[in-house]
Every structure is written in C-alpha cells, then in structure tokens.
Amino acid sequence: MVPTFNLLSNTEQQRRAIIDWFGAQSPSSARNDAQRLRSAHTGEWFLKGDVFSYWKSSPRSILWLNGIPGCGKTVLCSSIIEEVTDLCRLKQGTWLLYFFFEFTTRDKRIVSIFLRSLLSQIVIQNKEVIGPILSLYAEHHGGFQQPSDTTLLSTLRETAGDMFRLATLHLQGLQKCRTRKALQTALYELPTTLDETYARILSSIEPEYSDDAFRILNWLCIAFHPPTLEGLTEALAVDLDALKYEPMQKVQDPEDILAMCGSLVTRSGETGNVLRLSHFSVKEYLTSTRISASEQSCYHIAIPKADISLAKNCLDNVPNILLYYSALIGSTELMEKMLQLGANLDAEGGVYGTALTAATYKGDRRSVEFLLEKGASLNIISGYIGGPLKAAVAYGQIDLAKLLIARGANVNSLGGRFYTALGAATTSQEKSLDMVKCLLEAGANPTLTHYYSSPLCVAVFRGFDHVTDLLLEHDADVNEGPCLQNAVLKGDIDVIELFLARGARINRRDGPLGTPIQAAVVGGLSTLSFLIDKYHADCNWKDDEGRTALHVAAMGGSVATVRYLLDLGMNV
C-alpha cells in the first residue's frame, strides 16, 4: 500500500498538500503587476458604468471585453478583479476564480496549468476541501500520480456546479461553425442565460423526433438509475396508449438517441452506453414553471405525469423482470410462463443483466440449458459482470463456462466489471488455474488490457504463481500493464528476474507508481538495491512532475531507503 497521510483528518494539512500537488502558481502576482501599471481613476468609466453594474447583479451572465493588443485590457481586467474581490467577500459561499493568459507563455501545458490554477483557488477559498477535489486527490494515490487534463476538467465541472455550464454549451455551439463569418455571427448571437441556451437547443430538435426526445428527457429526469442507450431504444418502442411493444418503432441505431437531444444529454459509464442529463440544471429547467410559460412548453416535464409515463413503460417490462428473477430462483416453469407473456430473452432484468447471466451466476445448469434452447444470446454485454461467460468464470462455474464456450461464447468479449473473461478468472484462487487453462485453450487473448491492468498483472499482484507461469507460456506480454511493478511491490525476486529475462523494460513507466524503481522505493530497500545493483535501474528517472525515486522515498519510504539513495549520489 502506498503510504499517505490520513485523508480524513487534519483539514489544513489536506489543503496545503493538495495545493502543492496541483503545483499552480498564484495568479495574484500577474494581477498585482497589472495594478502597478494603473494610474489613478483609470477604467472608472467602465467600473462605474451600467454595463458592468448589470453584469455584477445578473447571475450566469457573460461579459466579454475585446480590443487590440496594448489597449489596456489586462489593466482593466485586474481592476475588475479588485472590484469583484470586495463583492465576493460580502457574499458567503461565493468564489472568485481568474487566470491571466500571457502572450509570452510558451508552456505546452498551459491548459493543465489553467485548470490546476482554478482548482487551487477553490481549495484556497474554502475552509474544508470540497468533496470532488478530495476524491480526485485520493484516487490519485495521495499525490503519487498526476491527473489528466480531462479528469481535471471533469472535477472542475463537478465542483463548480453550473458556473461553467453556460460557457461549455457556448463552446459546443461555436464548434459547429464552419466559416469565420458563421463564427462571428454566432458570437454576437450567443444567449446570455442557461434558460435561453436550453430553449435554443430544444427548438433545434427536428419535429419528427420531438415526441421521442420528450420521452427520453422524461425518463432521464425521474428514473432512479440512469438507463442504457439500448434500454432507451426498447422503451421508445413501447406504445404508451396501447401498452404494447412495437418492434417497428424501435430506434435501430442507439447513437441516434444522442443526436435527438443534443447537448442536453451525455453518455457515461465504463463502456459509454449509459445516458444521463448533461447537467443538473437541465432537469431544473425542464421541470420549472419557466419553460411551461415559454415557446418550448411542449417539453415541460410535470413530475406526476412523468411518473405515470415511466410506470407505463415499466409495466411493459414486467415480464422481462420476472423472467430475470425466475432465472435467479431456478424456476423453468415460471420462465416458460414469462416467455409466453412476451418477455424478451435478452432484456436486462436486474443487476446481473440478462436472465441467462443470472442463471449462470447461480450455477443452475438446468436453467442455463433451458434459456439456451429458447435462443438466449450468449454474447450480450450486460449487467455489472459483463455477460454469461464472465459470470461463470468469476464465480468458479467451470462446467458452465465450458458449456457456454461450446455453444459459441466469445472468450475475448470486452466489458463489465472484469473487462475480459481471463480478467475474471484471475480474481480468485479457487479454480483459477483450471479456469485460465480452459479459456486459453478456447483462444482467450492474454494480452488484452484494461486501464492499468491485464490478466498477468492481476495474477502477479495476487500471488497466483501457477497462473502467472501459464499465462507466460501463452505469450502474455510482460510489458502490458505494470506487471514488473506488481512483482516489485510483492518483493518476488524470482518473478522479477523471470520478467526481466522475458524482456520487461526496467525503466518503463506504467501504472500509478511509475517505473519499477519507484515501486521498489515503496516496496522496500532490499528489492530497490537488487534492481539498482544487479540490473542498473535508473534511480534518477523523473516523472512528468520532475520527481525521482528520492522524492518518492522522502514522501513515504524509510529512512534507510533515503540514506541508500543519497549514498548513491542522488541530488537533493
């Protein structure tokens, strides 16, 4: 385990550590430099004007200053910041975030610097670290790993609420402009509030899609759990008046659902197949009285009516749910009855996904064979496990795994909690070796990785030596994922030497602990000295933040480790 301080205590220590981790220089120095250039009363024509006064008093409004280079924009902006700073001190819970982009800056990391600066300012202006930022820090091993720009932006959006929502929507709209003239026109016609922006998005929905778009938004506003794209295509095929499923009404391409609703919705989930409202303010707008009195009143969602609409959809889905639970309890008689009532064999009925996955999870061969004979699909990626074969593998049902493979299950399908069937096979000691053998003989690819993990990485981490040997016999790549790092953390010298003999790159960075040498600092002095003395690992290798093994040792290693690295001549 990576040594870190207790994330749940010592708030001031948390704040300072996180600010240091972001590593952003305070923008106040640029503001102060600009203010030193300001003469008395400069810019008062604007600061005391109606335009500035209106902007300060209007929530979610935008003020865009533009001018030729050298006309004084920077000085005026610094004066605006001074003015707004005083205003924010009077309003509890209000933040002032700003950043100066300087033309002299040539740093290619400017986007990252900008995002880190804004997040640092939020930490500074709050007595306690806000949840999303604290989670970001914890998820990146308490400062050992750096977040991507995408992750920083996501955290900023989550932290700041709808503060950046309007700007995001504007940028999405501007990206559609194909000429400079179209861009210039769009800039002058930008809506000034979220309500106006959402109204414009709704008005752009094609008339023939408006009913389906309304039903999608209706579902997303009131559902307890966000639906999948595939689930919504099924829901749209239900005739709510006749309470009947109409296959001819089913949207053939789930991607069309995203196009119907535009920027009001977004996809999420591990495989991107879950649909959500793009922001909580979308629901607030759709359910408000403001939209009911506007030209877009046809999209107003009244909660009682929305509940009824959702209930009608669910009534049509009742046989599917009962089929799923009949499979869980192993009743082929009930399953037969639900199929007679129109249940869809491949519909999701619960957390495990389809009825076939549920029956496999329970290890009920009779139910599995019944569903297969009825035509249940073997290779649907559904539920948190990811399908029938992964359920059989993860829960040690080797006979069922062989049955499913014989019937055509894809041993290399991707998705679900374990991502691959081999990934599921390496999660527990019981039957793990036999299950891996079965999958490899059926053609499973041991090199498929997911984030920082591969079947070989997991086997090494869990100490499954026989599984490790078997995967290597089938050409598992020792450089796919942090395999060597995991062996170093375990202090397993035999496996380390085996991996190095098979071409593992000793100075390769992969995973949250960076290179093997950095993992060795955390793992212990004996492994560290072994890598350096015998294999000449580079202890001076630096990560993106310029940190060496000595930095890692100083943050969480032992005194003996620090002394060993200093004795090697490392520069403090």
C-alpha positions in Angstrom: 0.0 0.0 0.0 1.3 3.5 -0.9 2.0 5.4 2.4 -0.1 8.6 2.5 -1.3 10.8 5.4 -4.8 10.3 6.6 -7.2 11.9 4.1 -9.9 12.2 6.7 -8.1 14.3 9.2 -6.1 17.5 9.6 -8.0 19.7 7.1 -5.3 22.3 6.9 -2.7 19.7 6.1 -5.0 18.4 3.4 -5.5 21.8 1.8 -1.8 22.6 1.8 -0.9 19.1 0.4 -3.5 19.4 -2.4 -2.5 22.9 -3.3 1.2 21.7 -3.6 0.0 18.7 -5.6 -1.7 21.0 -8.2 1.5 23.0 -8.4 -0.1 26.1 -9.8 1.4 29.5 -9.3 -1.0 32.0 -7.8 -2.5 34.4 -10.5 -2.4 37.2 -8.0 1.2 38.1 -9.0 0.0 38.9 -12.6 -2.9 40.9 -11.2 -0.6 42.9 -8.9 1.8 43.6 -11.7 -1.1 44.9 -13.8 -2.4 47.1 -10.9 1.0 48.7 -10.5 0.7 49.9 -14.1 -2.7 51.5 -13.4 -2.9 55.2 -12.9 -5.5 56.7 -10.5 -9.1 56.6 -11.9 -8.1 54.5 -14.9 -11.0 52.5 -16.1 -13.6 54.1 -13.9 -15.6 54.9 -17.0 -16.3 51.2 -17.2 -16.3 50.2 -13.5 -18.9 52.8 -12.7 -20.9 52.2 -15.9 -24.2 50.5 -16.4 -22.8 47.5 -18.4 -20.5 46.5 -15.5 -23.2 47.1 -12.9 -25.7 44.9 -14.8 -23.1 42.1 -15.2 -22.3 42.1 -11.4 -26.0 41.9 -10.5 -27.0 39.3 -13.1 -26.4 35.6 -12.3 -24.9 33.5 -15.1 -24.3 36.5 -17.3 -21.3 36.9 -19.6 -19.2 40.0 -20.1 -16.8 39.9 -23.0 -14.1 42.6 -23.3 -12.2 42.8 -26.5 -9.7 45.2 -28.0 -6.5 45.5 -30.0 -3.2 44.5 -28.3 -1.9 47.2 -26.0 -5.2 48.9 -25.4 -5.2 48.2 -21.7 -7.4 45.0 -21.4 -5.0 43.4 -18.8 -5.0 46.5 -16.5 -8.8 46.8 -16.8 -9.3 43.1 -16.0 -7.1 43.5 -13.0 -9.3 46.4 -11.8 -12.4 44.3 -12.4 -10.9 41.5 -10.2 -10.1 44.1 -7.5 -13.7 45.3 -7.6 -15.3 41.8 -7.6 -13.0 40.6 -4.8 -14.6 43.1 -2.5 -18.0 42.0 -3.7 -17.3 38.3 -3.1 -16.1 38.9 0.5 -19.7 40.1 1.3 -21.3 37.0 -0.2 -20.7 33.8 1.7 -20.1 30.8 -0.5 -19.1 32.8 -3.5 -15.8 32.2 -5.2 -13.7 34.4 -7.4 -11.7 32.5 -9.9 -9.4 34.1 -12.5 -6.4 33.4 -14.7 -4.2 35.5 -16.9 -3.1 34.0 -20.2 0.1 35.8 -21.1 1.4 36.0 -24.7 4.9 35.4 -23.5 4.0 32.0 -22.2 5.2 29.1 -24.4 4.5 26.3 -22.0 2.7 23.5 -23.8 1.0 22.5 -20.6 -1.0 25.8 -20.5 -4.3 24.0 -20.4 -3.2 21.9 -17.4 -1.8 25.0 -15.7 -5.1 26.9 -16.2 -7.2 24.0 -14.8 -4.9 23.4 -11.8 -4.9 27.2 -11.0 -8.7 27.3 -10.9 -8.9 24.2 -8.7 -6.2 25.5 -6.4 -8.1 28.8 -6.0 -11.2 26.8 -5.0 -9.2 24.9 -2.3 -7.8 28.2 -1.0 -11.2 29.9 -0.7 -12.8 27.1 1.3 -12.0 26.1 4.9 -12.6 22.5 4.0 -11.6 20.6 0.9 -14.6 20.1 -1.3 -15.7 16.5 -1.9 -14.8 16.2 -5.7 -11.4 17.6 -5.2 -10.6 15.4 -2.2 -11.8 12.4 -4.2 -9.6 13.4 -7.0 -6.6 13.6 -4.7 -7.4 10.2 -3.0 -8.0 8.5 -6.4 -4.5 9.5 -7.5 -2.8 7.9 -4.5 -2.5 11.0 -2.4 -0.2 12.8 -4.8 1.9 10.0 -6.2 0.0 10.2 -9.5 -1.0 13.2 -11.7 -4.5 13.6 -13.2 -5.1 14.1 -16.9 -6.5 17.4 -18.2 -9.8 15.6 -18.9 -10.0 14.5 -15.3 -9.2 18.0 -14.0 -11.9 19.5 -16.2 -14.4 16.9 -15.0 -13.6 17.7 -11.4 -13.8 21.4 -12.0 -17.3 21.0 -13.6 -18.5 18.8 -10.7 -17.1 21.2 -8.1 -18.3 24.5 -9.7 -21.8 23.4 -10.4 -23.3 25.3 -13.3 -20.7 28.1 -13.1 -19.1 26.8 -16.3 -22.2 25.2 -17.8 -23.1 28.1 -20.0 -19.5 28.5 -21.3 -19.4 24.8 -22.1 -22.6 25.0 -24.1 -21.4 28.1 -25.9 -18.2 26.4 -26.9 -20.1 23.3 -28.1 -22.3 25.6 -30.3 -19.3 27.5 -31.6 -17.6 24.3 -32.6 -20.3 23.7 -35.2 -19.4 26.9 -37.1 -17.6 26.1 -40.3 -16.6 29.6 -41.5 -15.3 32.7 -39.9 -18.4 34.6 -40.9 -20.6 32.0 -39.2 -18.4 32.1 -36.1 -18.6 35.9 -36.0 -22.4 35.8 -36.3 -22.7 33.1 -33.6 -20.6 35.1 -31.2 -22.9 38.1 -31.5 -26.0 36.0 -31.1 -24.9 34.0 -28.0 -27.6 33.6 -25.5 -26.8 35.2 -22.1 -28.5 32.7 -19.8 -28.8 28.9 -19.4 -32.6 29.2 -20.0 -32.1 30.8 -23.3 -29.4 28.3 -24.3 -31.6 25.3 -23.3 -34.6 26.8 -25.2 -32.4 27.2 -28.3 -31.3 23.5 -28.1 -34.9 22.4 -27.7 -36.1 24.5 -30.7 -33.4 22.9 -32.9 -34.8 19.4 -32.3 -36.4 18.1 -35.6 -40.2 18.0 -35.4 -40.3 14.3 -36.3 -38.1 13.5 -33.3 -39.8 15.8 -30.7 -42.0 13.1 -29.2 -39.1 10.6 -28.8 -36.9 13.4 -27.4 -39.5 14.3 -24.9 -39.8 10.7 -23.7 -36.1 10.4 -23.4 -35.8 13.6 -21.3 -38.8 12.5 -19.3 -37.1 9.2 -18.4 -33.8 10.8 -17.6 -35.4 13.4 -15.3 -37.2 10.9 -13.0 -35.5 7.5 -13.3 -33.8 6.3 -10.1 -30.9 4.8 -12.2 -29.7 6.2 -15.5 -30.8 3.9 -18.4 -28.6 2.5 -21.0 -28.8 3.5 -24.7 -30.1 0.0 -25.5 -32.7 0.2 -22.8 -34.0 3.5 -24.1 -34.3 2.1 -27.6 -36.5 -0.6 -26.1 -38.5 2.0 -24.1 -39.2 4.1 -27.2 -40.7 1.0 -28.9 -43.5 0.8 -26.3 -46.8 2.2 -27.4 -47.9 4.0 -24.2 -51.6 4.2 -25.3 -51.9 0.5 -26.2 -49.3 -0.6 -23.6 -47.8 -2.7 -26.3 -44.3 -3.3 -27.5 -44.0 -2.3 -31.2 -40.7 -3.6 -32.8 -41.3 -1.4 -35.8 -41.0 1.7 -33.5 -37.6 0.7 -32.1 -34.7 3.0 -32.9 -32.3 0.9 -34.9 -29.1 2.8 -34.0 -28.8 3.7 -30.3 -26.4 6.6 -31.3 -29.4 8.4 -32.8 -30.7 8.9 -29.3 -27.8 11.2 -28.6 -28.5 13.2 -31.8 -32.1 13.7 -30.8 -31.4 15.5 -27.6 -28.2 17.3 -28.5 -26.2 18.9 -25.6 -28.9 18.2 -23.1 -27.7 14.6 -22.6 -24.3 12.9 -22.3 -23.1 9.4 -22.2 -21.2 7.9 -19.2 -20.4 4.5 -17.7 -17.4 2.3 -18.3 -18.4 1.5 -21.9 -20.1 4.8 -22.6 -23.5 3.1 -23.0 -25.3 4.9 -20.1 -27.2 8.0 -20.8 -27.6 10.9 -18.4 -28.7 14.5 -18.4 -25.6 16.6 -19.2 -26.1 18.7 -16.1 -28.5 19.0 -13.1 -29.6 22.4 -14.4 -31.2 20.7 -17.4 -33.7 18.9 -15.1 -34.2 22.1 -13.1 -35.1 23.9 -16.3 -37.4 21.1 -17.8 -39.4 20.8 -14.6 -39.7 24.5 -13.9 -42.6 26.8 -14.4 -40.4 29.0 -16.6 -40.4 26.5 -19.5 -44.2 25.9 -19.1 -44.8 29.6 -19.9 -42.4 29.6 -22.9 -42.5 28.7 -26.6 -40.9 25.3 -25.5 -43.8 24.4 -23.2 -44.3 21.1 -25.1 -41.1 19.9 -23.4 -42.2 20.8 -19.9 -42.0 17.8 -17.6 -44.6 17.6 -14.9 -43.4 15.1 -12.3 -46.8 13.3 -11.7 -47.4 12.8 -15.4 -43.8 11.8 -15.9 -44.2 9.1 -13.2 -47.2 7.7 -15.0 -45.4 7.6 -18.3 -42.4 5.8 -16.7 -44.8 3.4 -15.0 -46.4 2.5 -18.3 -43.0 1.7 -19.8 -42.2 -0.4 -16.7 -45.5 -2.3 -17.0 -44.5 -3.5 -20.4 -41.1 -4.5 -18.9 -42.7 -6.6 -16.0 -42.4 -9.9 -17.9 -38.7 -9.2 -18.6 -38.0 -8.5 -14.9 -40.0 -11.6 -13.8 -38.1 -13.7 -16.3 -34.8 -12.5 -14.7 -35.9 -13.3 -11.2 -37.3 -16.7 -12.3 -33.8 -17.5 -13.6 -32.3 -16.4 -10.3 -34.5 -18.8 -8.3 -34.1 -21.6 -11.0 -37.8 -22.0 -12.0 -38.0 -23.1 -15.6 -41.8 -23.2 -15.2 -42.0 -19.5 -14.4 -39.6 -18.7 -17.1 -41.8 -20.5 -19.6 -44.8 -18.5 -18.4 -43.0 -15.2 -18.7 -41.9 -16.1 -22.3 -45.5 -16.8 -23.2 -46.4 -13.4 -21.8 -43.9 -11.8 -24.2 -40.8 -11.5 -22.1 -37.6 -10.6 -24.1 -35.0 -13.3 -23.5 -32.2 -10.8 -23.9 -33.6 -7.9 -21.9 -31.9 -6.6 -18.8 -33.9 -7.5 -15.7 -31.6 -6.8 -12.8 -28.0 -6.1 -11.7 -26.5 -9.1 -13.4 -28.1 -8.2 -16.7 -30.0 -10.9 -18.7 -31.8 -14.0 -17.4 -29.0 -16.2 -18.8 -26.3 -14.3 -16.9 -28.4 -14.5 -13.7 -28.8 -18.3 -14.1 -25.1 -18.7 -14.8 -24.2 -16.6 -11.8 -26.3 -19.0 -9.6 -24.6 -22.0 -11.2 -28.0 -23.5 -12.3 -27.2 -25.7 -15.3 -30.8 -26.7 -15.9 -31.9 -23.0 -16.2 -28.9 -22.2 -18.4 -29.7 -25.0 -20.8 -33.4 -24.1 -20.8 -32.6 -20.5 -21.8 -30.0 -21.5 -24.4 -32.6 -23.9 -26.0 -35.0 -20.9 -26.1 -32.5 -18.9 -28.0 -30.9 -16.6 -25.4 -27.9 -14.7 -26.7 -24.5 -15.7 -25.4 -22.5 -12.6 -26.2 -24.6 -9.7 -25.0 -22.5 -7.3 -22.8 -24.9 -6.5 -20.0 -25.0 -6.1 -16.2 -22.1 -5.3 -14.0 -20.4 -8.6 -14.6 -20.5 -8.2 -18.4 -22.3 -11.4 -19.7 -22.9 -15.1 -19.0 -19.3 -16.3 -19.6 -17.7 -13.8 -17.3 -20.3 -14.8 -14.6 -19.4 -18.4 -15.0 -15.7 -17.7 -14.8 -15.8 -15.2 -12.0 -17.8 -17.5 -9.7 -15.9 -20.7 -10.4 -18.6 -22.4 -12.6 -16.1 -24.2 -14.8 -18.6 -26.7 -16.2 -21.0 -23.9 -17.2 -18.0 -22.0 -18.7 -17.2 -25.0 -20.9 -20.9 -25.3 -21.9 -21.1 -21.7 -22.9 -17.8 -21.8 -24.8 -19.1 -25.0 -26.7 -22.2 -23.1 -27.6 -20.3 -20.2 -29.1 -19.5 -17.7 -26.2 -16.8 -15.2 -27.2 -13.9 -15.7 -24.9 -12.5 -12.3 -25.9 -15.5 -10.1 -25.4 -14.8 -6.8 -23.7 -16.8 -5.1 -21.0 -18.2 -5.4 -17.5 -16.5 -5.4 -14.1 -13.7 -7.7 -15.2 -13.4 -6.4 -18.8 -12.3 -9.9 -20.1 -13.1 -13.5 -19.2 -9.4 -14.0 -18.4 -9.5 -11.0 -16.1 -12.4 -12.6 -14.3 -10.5 -15.9 -14.0 -7.6 -14.3 -12.2 -9.7 -12.7 -9.4 -9.9 -15.6 -7.0 -7.6 -18.5 -6.1 -10.3 -21.2 -6.2 -10.3 -23.0 -9.6 -8.4 -20.1 -11.1 -5.7 -22.2 -12.8 -8.2 -24.6 -14.3 -10.4 -21.8 -15.5 -7.4 -20.0 -17.1 -6.4 -23.2 -18.8 -10.0 -23.6 -20.2 -10.1 -20.1 -21.6 -6.6 -20.2 -23.1 -7.4 -23.5 -24.8 -10.5 -21.8 -26.2 -8.4 -19.0 -27.7 -8.5 -16.3 -25.0 -6.0 -13.5 -25.6 -3.9 -12.9 -22.5 -2.6 -9.5 -23.8 -5.9 -7.6 -23.6 -5.6 -4.9 -21.0 -7.9 -2.5 -19.2 -6.5 0.7 -17.9 -3.5 -0.3 -15.8 -4.4 -4.0 -15.6 -4.0 -7.2 -17.6 -4.6 -10.8 -16.5 -0.9 -11.2 -15.9 -0.8 -8.1 -13.8 -3.6 -9.4 -11.6 -2.1 -12.9 -11.3 1.2 -11.4 -10.1 -0.5 -9.0 -7.7 -2.5 -11.8 -6.1 0.5 -14.1 -6.0 -1.0 -16.8 -8.2 2.3 -18.2 -9.4 0.9 -21.1 -11.4 -1.4 -18.8 -13.2 1.4 -16.5 -13.9 3.5 -19.3 -15.4 0.6 -20.5 -17.5 -0.1 -17.0 -18.9 3.6 -16.6 -19.8 3.6 -20.0 -21.6 0.8 -18.5 -23.8 2.9 -15.4 -24.6 1.4 -12.9 -22.2 3.2 -9.6 -22.7 5.2 -8.6 -19.6 5.1 -5.0 -20.8 1.3 -4.8 -21.0 0.4 -3.0 -17.8 2.5 -2.7 -14.6 3.4 -6.4 -14.4 7.0 -5.8 -13.3 5.9 -3.1 -10.8 3.5 -5.5 -9.2 6.2 -8.1 -8.8 8.5 -5.5 -7.3 5.8 -4.5 -4.8 5.4 -8.1 -3.8 9.2 -8.4 -3.4 9.2 -11.6 -5.5 12.8 -11.7 -6.8 12.1 -14.9 -8.8 9.2 -13.4 -10.7 11.2 -10.1 -11.2 14.1 -12.0 -12.8 11.7 -14.1 -14.9 10.0 -10.9 -16.3 13.3 -9.2 -16.9 14.6 -12.3 -18.8 11.4 -12.1 -20.9 12.1 -8.5 -21.9 10.4 -6.4 -19.2 11.7 -2.9 -19.5 13.2 -1.9 -16.2 12.8 1.9 -16.7 9.4 1.7 -18.3 6.7 3.8 -16.7 3.2 2.2 -16.3 0.6 2.3 -13.6 0.1 4.7 -10.6 3.6 4.0 -9.2 5.5 5.0 -12.3 8.6 2.9 -13.0 9.7 -0.3 -11.3 12.3 1.7 -9.4 9.7 4.0 -7.9 7.6 0.9 -7.0 10.6 -0.6 -5.3 11.0 2.5 -3.1 7.6 1.8 -1.8 8.1 -2.0 -1.7 11.3 -2.0 0.3 15.1 -1.4 0.4 16.1 -5.0 -0.4 14.2 -5.0 -3.7 15.4 -1.5 -4.5 19.0 -2.3 -4.0 18.6 -5.5 -6.0 17.3 -3.7 -9.1 20.0 -1.0 -8.9 22.9 -3.2 -8.0 22.2 -6.1 -10.4 20.2 -4.5 -13.2 21.4 -0.9 -13.1 17.9 0.5 -12.8 17.9 4.3 -13.3 17.2 5.9 -9.9 17.5 9.4 -11.5 14.5 8.8 -13.8 12.0 11.6 -13.5 8.2 11.6 -13.9 6.2 14.4 -15.5 6.4 16.5 -12.4 10.2 16.1 -12.2 10.1 13.7 -9.2 12.8 11.0 -8.8 13.0 7.9 -6.6 14.4 10.1 -3.9 11.2 12.2 -3.9 9.1 9.1 -3.5 11.3 7.9 -0.7 11.1 11.2 1.1 7.3 11.2 0.8 6.7 7.7 2.0 9.8 5.5 2.1 12.0 4.5 5.1 15.0 6.5 6.4 17.2 3.6 5.3 15.9 3.9 1.7 16.6 7.7 1.7 20.1 7.2 3.1 20.8 4.4 0.5 19.7 6.7 -2.4 21.8 9.6 -1.0 24.8 7.3 -0.8 24.4 6.6 -4.5 25.0 10.3 -5.1 21.4 11.4 -5.9 21.0 15.2 -5.9 18.7 16.5 -3.1 
